[in-house]
Amino acid sequence: MGRDATGEDLRDNGRSVFFGSSLLSVRENPAPDAVDFDLQEFLRHLTGRPGVYRMIDAAGEIIYVGKAKNLKKRVSSYFSRQDNSPKTRAMVAQICRIEVTITHTENEALLLENNLIKALRPRYNILLRDDKSYPYIYLSANTFPRLGFHRGARSAKGRYFGPYPSSAAVREGLNLLQKLFPVRQCEDSFFRHRSRPCLQYQIKRCTAPCVGYITPEQYQEDVRHAQMFLEGRNNDIIDELVKRMEQASAELAFEQAARYRDQIVNLRRAQERQYVMGEGNGDLDVIAAAQAGGECCIQVFFIRGGRNLGNKSYYPQHAAQSELAEILAAFLPQYYLGGQAGERPIPSEILISHALPERALLEAVLGEQAGRKVHLRDSLRGDRVRWLALAKTNAAQALASHLANRQHMLGRFEALQEGLGLDDLPQRIECFDISHTMGEATVASCVVFDTQGAVKADYRRYNIENITPGDDYAAMHQALQRRFRKLQEGEGKCPDILLIDGGKGQLTQAEQVLQALQIAGVTVIGVAKGPTRKSGVEQLLLSGQQAPIILPVESPARHLIQQVRDEAHRFAITGHRQRRNKQRKTSSLEGIAGLGPKRRQLLLRQFGGLQEVARAGVDDLCKVKGISRQLAQTIYDAFHTEQG
């Protein structure tokens, strides 16, 4: 075991590594018995996005893997429902930790769930069958072909589409096909003995070929569309349906136009890309880093045979002063070379979230260990862009949950008490920030933290009025006056520490407001940017003190200040954008730069309405003529930016 210059042991699960001039210590998710897992705190900060959750027992074994459209609601239901089965109650009693992986869609979560269950075989999951028994959609080779569910040997004449991850997925697909294209799904024995149309014809799910209501040529047109749909050639079908919809609308056949619109909507939903199942059969790792509140999280995703086999979180220590590229450069050799030879297979391709200054050297070192060429890539296209985006999202979410841990937060409050020399442990921190665009739509934010983390129920925004545009001092004065006047009237709690995002001018405004309202006992601190104006080198200006306080870079107190300030900044910007868009009286699409009237109209036609545009993925948006990937990403971000 190595020692640093002071003689201290450099330990981290038995692995530490020097690379260049950097030493990076990395810890994995701590073992369940090493952390007091706070269920309520975990659920409070759990995201509502789709994803997969893994339940882990005291021995660190994954006992159950599940998927959810809304992770927060699904995971919470295990602990709030009284009608769970005995098996579920027995499983819940063993849970010591829960890990989550965010996905883009619920369907993607389903595929990832299947991959994880096959790889991990948790004892509380119903284990999947092997690939040979996966279900397919079968299109027969008759004069009037039928679509149906198939499992087993594929010996009958016709086409097989799949495999699908579950029977439910096949049935859902068949149900959708029946709504879109009236191709029969009845058994041949039923079809041959019909003398009149069945109910499916009456509800417009079939064209009654059994009694000759449609010619073989007309029927084959529907079959062709169904095949195109199953082959993923949806754009050609959608273009045709758009033309039919516009023609029906021009002819005032609005009911028929609405049916075409519904077909377009269903087709768009069906063609959403499944990012868990990539193109090709390559093996690669995806490594992304996120930084916030003075800490860093690195996510490693394992892609094998084109399938996502899961991910793991790591939290580097001593990384507060380092850029993310530097952290990754130190992490990679420690991760792949820190253990015994062959402990972690090195894939031929590793996707990374940041460009590395010593990439060639790293590739040579890793290639020598692997016995073949290894490529580190940060400039990506196609599926690899989506893999990396998913890893970045999970890194940010994991870090947010890590920072919100109750024990972790209490330690930061204690460090802040010591760093500021306070007599008592602060119980409540409020932070104010101002956001505007050249004086337009000025909004002030107030965020609140206590020893358990963010108190979002007490967050407030203030629309600033009747000031000179761009006057941040007046805006801060107005916001503070409105906040603390309410306190005088008996509303809300008084903070122990009042953080002001700004320098001496903003600090003076806070002092004047508190003095005018005769509110005492509040420690007022201005968080001012340092000479370089870079994050991490802020100065703390305490009311009544001349010299600024500069906390050590590794201080948990500094990390707490950064976390609270960053949250106030995020909350202010979100509120400002909402107010600005409302004042400009723009729709969600009209406020997007680069999206003119013609493109907006084309988007709405192609997707069948604004709601479907909002739920579309980047790849789906790219398929519309005139929409580049960059513009598609802008449109996606406009609808999916998390609101405070």
C-alpha positions as CSV (number, residue, x, y, z in Angstrom):
1,M,0.0,0.0,0.0
2,G,1.4,3.4,-1.0
3,R,1.7,6.4,1.3
4,D,1.5,10.1,0.5
5,A,3.9,12.8,1.5
6,T,2.5,12.9,5.0
7,G,2.8,9.1,5.5
8,E,-1.0,8.6,5.3
9,D,-2.1,5.4,3.7
10,L,-3.7,5.8,0.3
11,R,-6.5,3.2,0.4
12,D,-9.6,2.6,-1.5
13,N,-10.9,-0.9,-1.5
14,G,-7.3,-2.0,-1.9
15,R,-6.8,0.0,-5.1
16,S,-5.0,3.2,-5.7
17,V,-3.1,4.3,-8.7
18,F,-0.7,7.0,-9.8
19,F,-1.2,8.3,-13.3
20,G,1.0,11.1,-14.5
21,S,1.1,13.5,-11.6
22,S,-2.4,12.7,-10.3
23,L,-3.6,10.4,-7.6
24,L,-7.3,9.7,-7.6
25,S,-9.0,7.7,-4.9
26,V,-12.4,6.2,-6.0
27,R,-15.0,4.5,-3.9
28,E,-17.8,2.5,-5.3
29,N,-21.3,2.6,-3.9
30,P,-20.7,1.7,-0.2
31,A,-21.8,-1.6,1.1
32,P,-25.2,-1.6,2.8
33,D,-23.8,-2.3,6.2
34,A,-21.4,0.7,5.8
35,V,-24.3,3.3,5.4
36,D,-27.4,4.0,7.4
37,F,-29.8,3.7,4.5
38,D,-32.5,6.3,4.9
39,L,-35.5,5.1,2.9
40,Q,-37.7,8.2,3.3
41,E,-34.8,10.5,2.2
42,F,-34.1,8.2,-0.7
43,L,-37.7,8.2,-1.9
44,R,-37.9,12.0,-1.4
45,H,-35.1,12.6,-3.9
46,L,-36.0,9.8,-6.3
47,T,-36.7,10.9,-9.8
48,G,-40.1,10.4,-11.5
49,R,-38.5,9.5,-14.8
50,P,-38.7,6.0,-16.4
51,G,-36.0,3.5,-15.4
52,V,-35.0,0.3,-13.7
53,Y,-34.5,-0.3,-10.0
54,R,-32.4,-3.0,-8.2
55,M,-33.2,-4.0,-4.7
56,I,-30.2,-5.2,-2.6
57,D,-30.1,-7.1,0.7
58,A,-27.6,-6.8,3.6
59,A,-25.1,-9.1,1.9
60,G,-25.0,-6.8,-1.1
61,E,-26.9,-9.3,-3.3
62,I,-29.4,-8.0,-5.9
63,I,-32.6,-9.8,-4.9
64,Y,-35.0,-8.1,-7.4
65,V,-34.9,-6.1,-10.6
66,G,-37.9,-4.2,-11.8
67,K,-38.9,-1.5,-14.3
68,A,-41.0,1.6,-13.9
69,K,-42.6,4.3,-16.0
70,N,-42.3,6.5,-12.9
71,L,-39.5,5.4,-10.6
72,K,-40.6,7.4,-7.6
73,K,-44.2,6.1,-7.7
74,R,-43.3,2.5,-8.4
75,V,-40.6,2.2,-5.8
76,S,-42.7,4.0,-3.2
77,S,-45.6,1.6,-3.7
78,Y,-43.6,-1.2,-2.3
79,F,-43.5,0.5,1.1
80,S,-46.9,2.2,1.1
81,R,-49.3,-0.5,-0.2
82,Q,-50.9,-2.8,2.4
83,D,-52.1,-5.4,-0.1
84,N,-48.7,-6.7,-1.3
85,S,-48.4,-10.4,-1.6
86,P,-46.6,-12.4,1.1
87,K,-43.7,-12.9,-1.4
88,T,-43.4,-9.2,-1.9
89,R,-43.6,-8.4,1.8
90,A,-40.8,-11.0,2.5
91,M,-38.7,-9.3,-0.2
92,V,-39.3,-5.8,1.1
93,A,-38.2,-6.9,4.6
94,Q,-34.8,-7.8,3.2
95,I,-34.1,-4.5,1.3
96,C,-31.0,-2.6,2.6
97,R,-30.3,-0.5,-0.5
98,I,-31.9,0.4,-3.8
99,E,-30.1,1.4,-6.9
100,V,-31.7,3.0,-10.0
101,T,-30.9,3.4,-13.7
102,I,-32.7,6.1,-15.6
103,T,-33.8,5.4,-19.1
104,H,-35.4,7.5,-21.9
105,T,-38.7,5.5,-22.2
106,E,-40.6,2.8,-20.4
107,N,-40.0,0.4,-23.3
108,E,-36.3,1.0,-22.9
109,A,-36.6,0.2,-19.2
110,L,-38.4,-3.0,-20.1
111,L,-35.5,-4.2,-22.3
112,L,-32.9,-3.2,-19.8
113,E,-34.9,-5.0,-17.1
114,N,-34.8,-8.2,-19.2
115,N,-31.1,-7.9,-19.8
116,L,-30.4,-7.5,-16.1
117,I,-32.6,-10.3,-15.0
118,K,-30.9,-12.7,-17.5
119,A,-27.4,-11.6,-16.3
120,L,-28.1,-11.4,-12.5
121,R,-30.9,-14.0,-12.0
122,P,-32.3,-12.3,-8.8
123,R,-34.0,-14.8,-6.6
124,Y,-37.3,-12.8,-6.4
125,N,-37.6,-12.4,-10.2
126,I,-39.3,-14.8,-12.5
127,L,-36.4,-15.8,-14.6
128,L,-36.6,-15.3,-18.3
129,R,-36.4,-18.1,-20.8
130,D,-33.5,-18.3,-23.3
131,D,-33.7,-16.5,-26.7
132,K,-35.0,-19.6,-28.5
133,S,-38.3,-19.4,-26.6
134,Y,-38.8,-15.7,-27.0
135,P,-42.1,-14.8,-28.8
136,Y,-42.5,-13.5,-32.3
137,I,-45.1,-11.8,-34.5
138,Y,-45.9,-14.2,-37.3
139,L,-47.2,-13.2,-40.8
140,S,-48.5,-16.2,-42.7
141,A,-48.1,-16.9,-46.4
142,N,-51.8,-17.4,-47.3
143,T,-53.7,-15.6,-50.0
144,F,-55.1,-13.5,-47.1
145,P,-52.2,-13.6,-44.6
146,R,-52.9,-13.4,-40.9
147,L,-50.8,-11.8,-38.2
148,G,-50.5,-13.8,-35.0
149,F,-48.5,-14.6,-31.8
150,H,-45.8,-17.3,-32.2
151,R,-43.5,-19.0,-29.8
152,G,-41.3,-22.1,-30.6
153,A,-39.8,-23.5,-33.7
154,R,-40.2,-21.2,-36.8
155,S,-41.0,-23.9,-39.3
156,A,-44.2,-22.7,-40.9
157,K,-44.0,-20.7,-44.2
158,G,-44.2,-16.9,-43.7
159,R,-42.3,-14.2,-42.0
160,Y,-41.3,-13.9,-38.3
161,F,-40.7,-10.5,-36.7
162,G,-38.9,-10.4,-33.4
163,P,-37.9,-11.7,-30.9
164,Y,-39.8,-9.6,-28.4
165,P,-38.9,-9.4,-24.8
166,S,-42.2,-10.7,-23.5
167,S,-45.6,-12.0,-24.5
168,A,-47.2,-8.8,-23.4
169,A,-44.9,-6.9,-25.8
170,V,-46.1,-9.1,-28.7
171,R,-49.8,-8.7,-27.8
172,E,-49.4,-5.0,-27.4
173,G,-47.8,-4.9,-30.9
174,L,-50.6,-7.0,-32.4
175,N,-53.2,-4.8,-30.8
176,L,-51.5,-1.7,-32.3
177,L,-51.2,-3.3,-35.7
178,Q,-54.9,-4.2,-35.6
179,K,-55.7,-0.5,-35.0
180,L,-53.4,0.7,-37.7
181,F,-53.8,-1.9,-40.5
182,P,-56.9,-4.1,-40.8
183,V,-55.1,-7.3,-41.4
184,R,-56.9,-10.4,-39.9
185,Q,-55.6,-12.0,-36.8
186,C,-58.1,-14.9,-36.5
187,E,-57.0,-18.5,-36.7
188,D,-57.2,-20.2,-40.2
189,S,-59.9,-22.7,-38.9
190,F,-62.1,-19.7,-37.8
191,F,-61.4,-17.9,-41.1
192,R,-62.3,-20.8,-43.4
193,H,-65.7,-21.4,-41.9
194,R,-67.1,-17.8,-41.7
195,S,-70.4,-17.1,-43.6
196,R,-70.7,-13.5,-42.4
197,P,-68.3,-10.9,-40.9
198,C,-67.3,-11.1,-37.3
199,L,-67.2,-8.3,-34.7
200,Q,-63.7,-7.2,-35.8
201,Y,-65.2,-6.0,-39.1
202,Q,-67.9,-4.1,-37.2
203,I,-65.4,-2.2,-35.1
204,K,-63.2,-1.5,-38.2
205,R,-60.3,-3.8,-37.1
206,C,-60.7,-6.1,-40.1
207,T,-61.9,-5.8,-43.7
208,A,-63.7,-9.2,-43.8
209,P,-61.6,-11.1,-46.4
210,C,-63.3,-14.2,-45.1
211,V,-66.6,-13.3,-46.9
212,G,-65.0,-11.5,-49.9
213,Y,-65.6,-7.9,-48.8
214,I,-62.1,-7.0,-50.0
215,T,-60.1,-8.2,-53.0
216,P,-56.7,-9.9,-52.6
217,E,-55.0,-6.9,-54.2
218,Q,-56.5,-4.4,-51.8
219,Y,-55.8,-6.7,-48.9
220,Q,-52.2,-7.1,-49.9
221,E,-51.8,-3.3,-49.7
222,D,-52.7,-3.5,-45.9
223,V,-50.3,-6.4,-45.5
224,R,-47.6,-4.4,-47.2
225,H,-48.1,-1.5,-44.8
226,A,-48.0,-3.9,-41.8
227,Q,-44.7,-5.5,-43.1
228,M,-43.2,-2.0,-43.6
229,F,-44.2,-1.1,-40.0
230,L,-42.7,-4.3,-38.6
231,E,-39.5,-3.6,-40.6
232,G,-39.2,-0.1,-39.1
233,R,-40.1,1.7,-42.4
234,N,-42.6,3.9,-40.6
235,N,-41.6,7.2,-42.3
236,D,-42.8,6.1,-45.7
237,I,-46.2,5.1,-44.1
238,I,-46.4,8.3,-42.2
239,D,-45.7,10.4,-45.2
240,E,-48.5,8.7,-47.0
241,L,-50.9,9.1,-44.1
242,V,-50.0,12.8,-43.8
243,K,-51.0,13.3,-47.5
244,R,-54.3,11.4,-46.9
245,M,-55.0,13.4,-43.8
246,E,-54.5,16.7,-45.6
247,Q,-56.6,15.6,-48.5
248,A,-59.4,14.5,-46.3
249,S,-59.2,17.8,-44.4
250,A,-59.3,19.8,-47.7
251,E,-62.4,17.8,-48.7
252,L,-64.0,18.6,-45.3
253,A,-63.9,14.9,-44.3
254,F,-62.8,15.8,-40.8
255,E,-63.8,12.5,-39.2
256,Q,-61.6,10.6,-41.7
257,A,-58.8,13.1,-41.2
258,A,-59.0,12.5,-37.5
259,R,-58.6,8.8,-38.0
260,Y,-55.5,9.4,-40.1
261,R,-54.2,11.7,-37.4
262,D,-54.7,9.0,-34.8
263,Q,-52.9,6.5,-37.1
264,I,-50.0,8.9,-37.3
265,V,-49.9,9.3,-33.5
266,N,-49.9,5.6,-33.0
267,L,-47.2,5.0,-35.6
268,R,-45.0,7.7,-34.1
269,R,-45.3,6.1,-30.7
270,A,-44.6,2.7,-32.1
271,Q,-41.4,3.8,-33.9
272,E,-39.7,5.3,-30.8
273,R,-36.1,4.0,-30.8
274,Q,-35.2,1.5,-28.1
275,Y,-31.9,2.8,-26.8
276,V,-31.2,-0.2,-24.6
277,M,-30.8,-2.5,-27.6
278,G,-28.1,-0.9,-29.7
279,E,-27.2,-1.6,-33.3
280,G,-24.5,-4.2,-33.9
281,N,-23.0,-6.7,-31.5
282,G,-20.0,-4.8,-30.2
283,D,-18.7,-4.8,-26.6
284,L,-17.9,-1.4,-25.1
285,D,-17.9,0.5,-21.9
286,V,-19.5,4.0,-21.5
287,I,-18.0,6.2,-18.9
288,A,-19.5,9.6,-18.0
289,A,-18.7,12.1,-15.2
290,A,-20.8,14.7,-13.5
291,Q,-19.8,17.3,-10.9
292,A,-21.8,19.4,-8.5
293,G,-21.6,20.6,-4.9
294,G,-17.8,20.1,-4.8
295,E,-18.1,16.3,-5.5
296,C,-18.0,14.1,-8.6
297,C,-19.8,11.0,-9.8
298,I,-18.6,8.6,-12.5
299,Q,-21.0,6.3,-14.2
300,V,-19.8,3.1,-16.0
301,F,-22.2,1.4,-18.3
302,F,-21.4,-2.1,-19.6
303,I,-22.5,-2.8,-23.2
304,R,-22.0,-6.4,-24.3
305,G,-23.3,-7.8,-27.6
306,G,-25.1,-4.5,-28.2
307,R,-27.1,-4.9,-24.9
308,N,-26.9,-2.8,-21.8
309,L,-26.0,-5.1,-18.9
310,G,-26.2,-2.4,-16.3
311,N,-24.2,0.4,-14.7
312,K,-22.3,1.3,-11.6
313,S,-21.5,4.5,-9.7
314,Y,-18.2,5.7,-8.4
315,Y,-17.4,8.8,-6.3
316,P,-13.8,10.0,-6.7
317,Q,-12.2,11.6,-3.7
318,H,-9.9,14.6,-3.7
319,A,-11.5,15.8,-7.0
320,A,-12.9,19.2,-6.0
321,Q,-10.1,21.2,-7.6
322,S,-9.9,19.0,-10.8
323,E,-11.6,19.4,-14.1
324,L,-13.8,16.4,-15.2
325,A,-11.3,15.5,-18.0
326,E,-8.5,15.3,-15.4
327,I,-10.7,13.2,-13.1
328,L,-11.5,10.7,-16.0
329,A,-7.8,10.6,-17.0
330,A,-6.9,9.4,-13.5
331,F,-10.0,7.2,-13.1
332,L,-9.5,5.1,-16.2
333,P,-6.2,3.4,-15.4
334,Q,-7.2,2.9,-11.7
335,Y,-10.4,1.3,-12.8
336,Y,-9.0,-1.0,-15.5
337,L,-5.5,-1.6,-14.1
338,G,-5.9,-1.3,-10.3
339,G,-7.0,-4.9,-9.7
340,Q,-5.6,-8.2,-10.6
341,A,-5.0,-9.0,-14.3
342,G,-8.2,-9.9,-16.1
343,E,-10.4,-8.7,-13.1
344,R,-12.0,-6.2,-15.4
345,P,-12.1,-7.0,-19.1
346,I,-11.0,-4.0,-21.2
347,P,-13.3,-3.7,-24.2
348,S,-11.9,-2.5,-27.6
349,E,-13.9,0.6,-27.4
350,I,-14.5,2.9,-24.4
351,L,-16.8,5.9,-24.8
352,I,-16.0,8.9,-22.5
353,S,-17.9,12.0,-21.7
354,H,-14.9,14.4,-21.9
355,A,-11.8,14.7,-24.2
356,L,-8.6,13.6,-22.5
357,P,-5.3,15.4,-22.9
358,E,-3.3,12.1,-22.6
359,R,-5.7,10.0,-24.6
360,A,-2.9,8.4,-26.8
361,L,-0.9,7.4,-23.7
362,L,-4.0,5.9,-22.0
363,E,-4.9,4.0,-25.2
364,A,-1.4,2.5,-25.3
365,V,-1.4,1.5,-21.7
366,L,-4.9,-0.1,-21.8
367,G,-4.1,-1.7,-25.2
368,E,-0.9,-3.3,-23.7
369,Q,-3.0,-4.7,-20.8
370,A,-5.7,-6.0,-23.1
371,G,-3.4,-7.4,-25.8
372,R,-5.1,-5.5,-28.6
373,K,-6.0,-2.0,-29.7
374,V,-8.2,0.0,-27.3
375,H,-9.9,3.2,-28.5
376,L,-11.1,6.0,-26.2
377,R,-13.8,8.0,-28.0
378,D,-15.5,11.3,-27.0
379,S,-16.6,12.4,-30.5
380,L,-19.5,10.1,-31.3
381,R,-22.4,9.4,-33.7
382,G,-25.5,7.2,-33.9
383,D,-26.3,4.9,-31.0
384,R,-23.1,5.8,-29.2
385,V,-24.3,9.4,-28.8
386,R,-27.4,8.0,-27.0
387,W,-25.4,5.6,-24.8
388,L,-23.3,8.5,-23.6
389,A,-26.3,10.8,-23.1
390,L,-27.8,8.1,-20.9
391,A,-24.7,7.7,-18.9
392,K,-24.5,11.4,-18.3
393,T,-28.1,11.6,-17.1
394,N,-27.5,8.7,-14.7
395,A,-24.3,10.3,-13.4
396,A,-26.1,13.5,-12.6
397,Q,-29.0,11.7,-10.9
398,A,-26.8,9.5,-8.9
399,L,-24.7,12.5,-7.7
400,A,-27.9,14.4,-6.8
401,S,-29.1,11.4,-4.6
402,H,-25.6,11.1,-3.1
403,L,-25.5,14.8,-2.1
404,A,-29.0,14.5,-0.6
405,N,-28.1,11.7,1.8
406,R,-29.1,12.8,5.3
407,Q,-25.9,11.8,7.1
408,H,-23.9,13.4,4.4
409,M,-25.8,16.6,4.7
410,L,-25.5,16.7,8.4
411,G,-21.8,16.4,8.2
412,R,-21.7,19.4,5.8
413,F,-23.7,21.5,8.2
414,E,-21.4,20.6,11.0
415,A,-18.4,21.6,8.9
416,L,-20.1,24.9,8.1
417,Q,-20.6,25.6,11.8
418,E,-16.9,25.0,12.3
419,G,-15.7,26.9,9.3
420,L,-17.7,30.0,10.2
421,G,-17.0,29.8,13.9
422,L,-20.7,29.6,14.8
423,D,-21.8,28.9,18.4
424,D,-24.7,26.7,17.4
425,L,-25.3,24.2,14.5
426,P,-27.3,26.0,11.8
427,Q,-30.6,24.3,11.2
428,R,-31.9,26.3,8.2
429,I,-30.2,28.0,5.3
430,E,-31.9,30.3,2.8
431,C,-30.3,31.4,-0.4
432,F,-31.4,34.2,-2.8
433,D,-30.4,34.7,-6.4
434,I,-31.6,37.0,-9.3
435,S,-32.1,36.0,-12.9
436,H,-33.0,38.1,-16.0
437,T,-32.1,38.6,-19.6
438,M,-30.8,42.2,-20.0
439,G,-33.3,43.3,-17.4
440,E,-36.3,41.5,-18.9
441,A,-38.6,39.3,-16.8
442,T,-36.5,39.6,-13.6
443,V,-37.2,36.8,-11.1
444,A,-35.7,36.2,-7.7
445,S,-35.4,32.8,-6.2
446,C,-35.3,31.6,-2.6
447,V,-34.2,28.0,-1.9
448,V,-34.1,26.4,1.5
449,F,-31.9,23.7,3.0
450,D,-31.9,22.0,6.4
451,T,-29.8,19.2,7.8
452,Q,-31.8,16.7,5.8
453,G,-31.3,18.4,2.4
454,A,-33.4,20.6,0.2
455,V,-36.8,21.8,1.6
456,K,-38.6,22.2,-1.7
457,A,-41.9,22.9,-0.1
458,D,-40.4,26.2,1.2
459,Y,-38.9,27.3,-2.1
460,R,-40.2,30.6,-3.4
461,R,-40.0,32.8,-6.5
462,Y,-40.6,36.5,-6.7
463,N,-41.5,38.3,-9.8
464,I,-39.7,41.7,-9.6
465,E,-41.6,44.8,-10.6
466,N,-41.1,48.5,-10.8
467,I,-37.3,48.7,-10.8
468,T,-34.8,49.9,-13.3
469,P,-34.2,47.0,-15.7
470,G,-31.0,45.2,-14.9
471,D,-30.7,46.7,-11.4
472,D,-29.7,43.6,-9.4
473,Y,-29.3,45.5,-6.1
474,A,-32.9,46.8,-6.3
475,A,-34.2,43.4,-7.3
476,M,-32.4,41.8,-4.4
477,H,-33.8,44.4,-2.0
478,Q,-37.3,43.9,-3.2
479,A,-37.2,40.1,-2.9
480,L,-35.7,40.2,0.6
481,Q,-38.2,42.8,1.7
482,R,-41.1,40.7,0.5
483,R,-39.7,37.5,2.1
484,F,-38.9,38.9,5.5
485,R,-42.1,41.1,5.7
486,K,-44.0,37.8,5.5
487,L,-41.8,36.5,8.3
488,Q,-42.8,39.5,10.5
489,E,-46.4,38.7,9.8
490,G,-45.9,35.2,11.2
491,E,-45.5,33.2,7.9
492,G,-42.6,30.8,7.6
493,K,-39.5,30.1,9.6
494,C,-36.5,32.4,10.2
495,P,-33.3,31.1,8.7
496,D,-30.1,30.7,10.7
497,I,-28.0,31.6,7.7
498,L,-29.0,33.9,4.8
499,L,-26.9,33.3,1.7
500,I,-26.8,36.0,-1.0
501,D,-25.5,35.2,-4.4
502,G,-23.4,38.3,-5.0
503,G,-20.8,40.6,-3.7
504,K,-20.7,43.5,-1.3
505,G,-23.5,45.4,-3.0
506,Q,-26.0,42.6,-2.6
507,L,-24.8,41.9,0.9
508,T,-25.5,45.6,1.8
509,Q,-29.1,45.3,0.5
510,A,-29.7,42.3,2.8
511,E,-28.3,44.1,5.8
512,Q,-30.5,47.1,5.1
513,V,-33.7,45.0,4.8
514,L,-33.0,43.1,8.0
515,Q,-32.2,46.3,9.9
516,A,-35.3,48.1,8.6
517,L,-37.5,45.2,9.6
518,Q,-35.7,44.7,12.9
519,I,-34.9,41.1,12.3
520,A,-31.9,39.9,14.3
521,G,-30.0,36.6,14.8
522,V,-29.5,35.8,11.1
523,T,-25.9,35.3,9.8
524,V,-25.8,37.0,6.4
525,I,-23.2,35.8,3.9
526,G,-22.5,37.0,0.4
527,V,-21.2,34.4,-2.0
528,A,-18.9,36.4,-4.2
529,K,-16.9,35.1,-7.2
530,G,-13.2,35.1,-6.8
531,P,-10.8,37.1,-9.0
532,T,-10.9,34.4,-11.7
533,R,-14.7,34.1,-11.4
534,K,-14.4,30.3,-11.7
535,S,-16.6,27.9,-9.7
536,G,-14.9,26.5,-6.7
537,V,-12.9,29.7,-5.7
538,E,-15.7,31.8,-4.3
539,Q,-15.2,34.1,-1.4
540,L,-17.6,34.3,1.6
541,L,-18.4,37.9,2.7
542,L,-19.8,37.8,6.2
543,S,-21.8,40.7,7.5
544,G,-19.8,42.8,9.9
545,Q,-16.4,41.4,8.8
546,Q,-13.9,43.2,6.5
547,A,-11.8,40.2,5.3
548,P,-13.5,37.6,3.2
549,I,-13.5,33.9,4.3
550,I,-12.0,31.4,1.8
551,L,-12.8,27.9,2.9
552,P,-10.5,25.0,1.9
553,V,-11.2,23.5,-1.4
554,E,-11.9,20.1,0.1
555,S,-14.1,21.5,2.9
556,P,-17.6,19.9,3.1
557,A,-18.7,23.4,4.2
558,R,-17.6,24.9,0.9
559,H,-19.3,22.0,-0.9
560,L,-22.6,22.8,1.0
561,I,-22.3,26.5,0.0
562,Q,-21.8,25.6,-3.6
563,Q,-24.7,23.1,-3.6
564,V,-27.1,25.6,-2.1
565,R,-25.9,28.5,-4.4
566,D,-26.2,26.3,-7.5
567,E,-29.7,25.2,-6.6
568,A,-30.8,28.9,-6.1
569,H,-29.2,29.7,-9.5
570,R,-31.1,26.8,-11.2
571,F,-34.4,27.7,-9.5
572,A,-34.0,31.4,-10.5
573,I,-33.2,30.6,-14.2
574,T,-36.1,28.2,-14.5
575,G,-38.5,30.8,-13.1
576,H,-37.1,33.6,-15.3
577,R,-37.5,31.5,-18.5
578,Q,-41.0,30.6,-17.6
579,R,-41.9,34.2,-17.0
580,R,-40.1,35.5,-20.1
581,N,-41.9,33.0,-22.3
582,K,-45.2,33.9,-20.8
583,Q,-44.6,37.6,-21.3
584,R,-43.7,37.1,-24.9
585,K,-46.9,35.1,-25.4
586,T,-45.2,32.3,-27.3
587,S,-46.2,28.7,-27.5
588,S,-43.8,26.0,-26.6
589,L,-42.7,25.6,-30.2
590,E,-42.7,29.3,-31.0
591,G,-40.1,30.0,-28.3
592,I,-37.5,27.6,-29.9
593,A,-34.8,29.4,-31.8
594,G,-34.4,28.1,-35.4
595,L,-37.9,26.7,-35.6
596,G,-39.9,28.9,-38.0
597,P,-43.6,28.7,-38.9
598,K,-43.2,26.2,-41.7
599,R,-41.2,23.8,-39.6
600,R,-43.6,24.1,-36.7
601,Q,-46.5,23.3,-39.0
602,L,-44.6,20.3,-40.5
603,L,-43.8,19.0,-37.0
604,L,-47.4,19.3,-35.9
605,R,-48.6,17.5,-39.0
606,Q,-46.0,14.7,-38.8
607,F,-46.7,14.0,-35.1
608,G,-50.4,14.7,-35.0
609,G,-50.3,17.5,-32.4
610,L,-48.2,19.4,-29.9
611,Q,-48.5,16.7,-27.2
612,E,-46.9,14.1,-29.5
613,V,-44.1,16.5,-30.4
614,A,-43.5,17.0,-26.7
615,R,-43.1,13.2,-26.0
616,A,-41.0,12.5,-29.1
617,G,-37.3,11.5,-28.8
618,V,-34.5,13.2,-30.6
619,D,-34.2,10.5,-33.2
620,D,-37.9,10.7,-34.0
621,L,-37.7,14.5,-34.4
622,C,-34.6,14.1,-36.7
623,K,-36.7,12.1,-39.1
624,V,-38.9,15.1,-40.0
625,K,-37.7,16.9,-43.1
626,G,-35.7,20.0,-42.2
627,I,-35.0,19.1,-38.6
628,S,-31.3,18.7,-37.9
629,R,-30.0,16.7,-35.0
630,Q,-29.0,19.9,-33.2
631,L,-32.4,21.5,-33.7
632,A,-34.1,18.2,-32.6
633,Q,-32.0,18.3,-29.4
634,T,-33.1,21.9,-28.8
635,I,-36.8,21.0,-29.3
636,Y,-36.4,17.9,-27.0
637,D,-34.7,20.0,-24.3
638,A,-37.4,22.7,-24.5
639,F,-40.0,20.1,-23.4
640,H,-37.9,18.0,-21.1
641,T,-35.9,20.5,-19.0
642,E,-36.8,19.6,-15.4
643,Q,-38.8,22.2,-13.7
644,G,-38.0,23.3,-10.2
